[in-house]
Amino acid sequence: MKRVALGMALPLVLAPATFTTDVVGGKHYNYRYVKYFPSETTVAKASGNGVIEGKVVYVGKRKLKNRRKLITKDKEVCGRGYKIDKVYVISKDGGVKNAVVFVEGVGGKAKEVKRIVQEKCEFHPRVLAMSAGSVLEVVNNDPVKHEANGVQDFETIFQLSQHKKGMVDRVELNKPGVVEITCNIHGWMKAWAVVTNSPYYAVTDEKGAFRISGLPPGKYKLRLWHEGFGEKTMAVEVKEGRPASVVFELR
């Protein structure tokens, strides 16, 4: 089983990034805003039965703490008190939820429709992945106004004003990279759409596990992205009839 360690202090980054640091209660929170995923030579899509499976785990000694954000309006729907900004969701055995893992530059675009729902003044899911050229469907399931705002490469690429429950808007995302989604009305709301340059991707579950299937045998570049830990790439070889097993260790 192949293992790759990722540290916060010196992350290996292939795409330009800018960092900002907030200090809350003596704790430092580092956020990465990746401008884009660099272009790769795209291999023509081929179907196969190759599989990459693995796990993303936190093995560091730092105590990870999510910030609390005060609920300031629409309390009858959003709730009262605080919302937890769930950057780090770690299982008892260290599994990291909401990490995106994908194979770079293989297969080109695959048209899909992915949905994100605003409910109780939160985005669900918090993290999703999709191939470039796919459609993001944004749904308001609250009886209050939301205004979903998408930013990529430091530019606003969509702003969707939904003033009542049941409204649905669609936007096509064509550029590979990370889109930060917030609500202009409820400042604690946040989600991420990772737009990949291949149809082979996965988002880790509550145990930090992922599985990518349908690959033909060959050597590939695997990329990981997580909103709090950053990015990492690794080489992986997929062989016929035997899953390639990998572990990303985050610190």
C-alpha positions, -999 to 999 in steps of 0.1 A, spaced: 0 0 0 15 33 -11 16 61 15 21 98 10 24 123 38 12 159 35 22 186 60 7 219 66 41 237 69 54 229 34 26 216 12 37 205 -23 16 227 -46 15 225 -84 -11 252 -89 -7 289 -79 -23 296 -45 -28 325 -21 -30 320 17 -47 341 43 -45 334 81 -71 342 107 -63 340 144 -93 330 166 -89 322 202 -52 318 198 -56 292 170 -44 298 134 -66 288 105 -49 286 71 -71 287 40 -59 280 4 -76 296 -26 -63 277 -56 -66 297 -88 -67 269 -112 -55 234 -119 -27 236 -146 -34 222 -180 -24 186 -186 -22 165 -217 -56 149 -219 -57 112 -228 -86 101 -249 -113 85 -227 -111 47 -225 -132 24 -204 -116 -2 -182 -121 -21 -150 -91 -6 -131 -97 7 -96 -79 31 -73 -91 28 -37 -77 42 -6 -80 65 25 -72 100 36 -61 101 72 -50 128 97 -18 117 115 -7 150 129 -4 161 165 -21 195 161 -55 198 177 -78 207 149 -106 230 158 -135 244 137 -146 280 141 -180 290 154 -199 316 133 -227 336 149 -262 334 134 -272 370 129 -305 368 109 -334 347 98 -331 328 131 -365 312 128 -352 292 99 -314 292 104 -315 285 141 -301 305 171 -266 307 185 -238 295 163 -231 275 132 -199 254 131 -177 260 101 -169 223 95 -135 226 77 -122 195 96 -144 165 99 -122 137 113 -133 102 124 -121 85 155 -95 66 136 -83 97 117 -103 94 85 -107 128 68 -141 136 52 -146 159 22 -112 155 6 -115 154 -32 -93 128 -50 -91 127 -88 -70 114 -117 -56 143 -137 -59 148 -174 -76 115 -183 -109 112 -202 -116 149 -210 -150 163 -202 -181 143 -191 -213 163 -189 -231 159 -156 -256 177 -133 -246 180 -97 -269 195 -71 -262 216 -40 -291 225 -17 -295 254 7 -314 241 37 -315 255 72 -291 281 60 -264 256 52 -251 242 19 -255 204 14 -232 189 5 -203 211 17 -179 197 -9 -187 182 -43 -167 173 -74 -176 175 -110 -160 173 -145 -154 205 -164 -183 213 -186 -208 200 -161 -238 218 -147 -242 229 -110 -278 230 -99 -284 253 -69 -316 248 -49 -332 270 -23 -351 247 2 -356 275 28 -385 299 31 -360 328 32 -339 345 5 -305 332 -3 -279 346 -27 -254 319 -37 -221 335 -49 -194 315 -67 -158 326 -69 -130 310 -90 -96 325 -98 -105 355 -76 -134 364 -99 -172 360 -93 -184 335 -119 -220 334 -107 -244 351 -83 -278 335 -79 -306 354 -61 -333 330 -49 -359 348 -29 -383 319 -21 -383 282 -13 -383 259 -43 -362 281 -67 -337 263 -88 -309 278 -109 -283 261 -131 -248 272 -140 -223 255 -163 -188 252 -149 -162 249 -176 -129 258 -160 -110 232 -140 -102 245 -105 -119 252 -71 -150 272 -68 -158 287 -34 -195 291 -28 -209 314 -2 -242 332 5 -241 370 3 -269 372 29 -259 345 55 -221 350 60 -215 316 77 -226 296 47 -199 280 27 -194 251 2 -168 241 -24 -172 227 -60 -140 211 -73 -141 211 -111 -118 184 -125 -102 179 -159 -112 142 -159 -143 122 -151 -124 100 -126 -128 115 -91 -142 108 -57 -150 127 -24 -140 109 8 -167 97 31 -170 99 69 -142 73 73 -119 91 48 -123 63 22 -126 68 -15 -129 46 -46 -123 55 -83 -133 29 -108 -135 24 -146 -98 32 -154 -79 13 -180 -45 -1 -169 -17 25 -169 3 51 -149 -16 81 -137 -12 113 -116 -35 114 -86 -43 147 -70 -59 154 -36 -75 187 -25 -89 196 9 -101 230 20 -80 230 52 -50 207 45 -43 219 9 -32 198 -20 -10 169 -29 -2 148 -60 12 114 -63 19 88 -90 -1 56 -91 -1 26 -114 -33 8 -122 -31 -29 -131 -56 -52 -147 -77 -71 -121 -60 -57 -90 -70 -24 -73 -43 1 -67 -43 10 -30 -31 43 -17 -31 63 16 -27 101 20 -14 110 54 -22 146 64 -5 166 91 
